[in-house]
Amino acid sequence: MKIALSTITILAISILLWLTFGANSNNDRSEMINKTHSSQPKNFSLPDLNGEQQEFSQWKGKVILLNFWATWCPPCRREMPDFIEVYEQYKDKNFIIIGVGTDNPKKVADFVKKLGVTYPILVGDRKAMQVSYQYGNHGGALPYSVIIDKYGVIRYRAGGLISKQKLIQEITPLM
């Protein structure tokens, strides 16, 4: 009886873990923010790749994808080429991507150069993760993305990879 009960318990835990993390590696763990429940973005300041402090508020009035990522994060690395393409396609339509590297500034700079990232990159190590927490990333997910409309209202948050199609779907109505 004890063996059967422990086997059932292990099986139940395994199924729960599989459903939570493994059933679909592209689970859309995103959150549409209803207009009535939306919130205003928090201003912050982080250095860019040249070490100069940049105020987030300077991009006010644009549709913004605020993306927290790390060089060691495989989903982060997979979504960045799509982000570059979307940025190049929509940057003249009042859209900007602000990438926030959460690890060593030298590693971030080397990776950004190698990949050919064309949108602004900020770096912040632990401080960047504190900022992501202020934007709703209470689980410490990477990548973590927030879409803010041109009026400064948070409209979408996602922990995990965002496909090119999903990004375009979310930003197009906001322009």
C-alpha positions, 0 to 999 in steps of 0.5 A: 500500500505504501509503495503504491501510494508513493508511486502515485504521489511521484507520478502526480508530481511528475505530471504536474511538473510536465503540465507546468513546464514541459507540455509546450515549450512555447507556452504563452505565459503572457498577460494582456492588460485590460485598459481598466486595469492598466498601470503607468510605467515606472521611470528608471535610469540605467547606463547604456553601453557607453556607461551613460545614464539613460532615463527611461522617460526619454522614450515617452510618447512612443510604443515601447517594447521593454525587454529584459534579457541575459546573454546566457539565456537561450530564449533571450538569444532566440527572440533577439533577431526577430526583435531586430527585424521588427524594430527595423520595420516599425521604428519609423512608426513611433515604435522603439525597443529598449533592451535591458541586459541583466548581466555583465556589461562587457558580455552584453556589449560583446553579444550585442555587437556580434548580433548586430542589435540596432535598438537601444541597449541598457545594462544593469546587472542586479539593478535591471532585475529590480526594475523588471520586478517593478514592472511585474516580473515577480518570478525573475523570468528571463526574457521578460517583456513589457509593451507600453502604449504611446500614452504611457500605459502598460498594455502587455507583459510576458515572461518567456520568449515572444514570437515575431508574430505575437510581437507584431500582433501586440504592437500594431493596434497601439501605433 
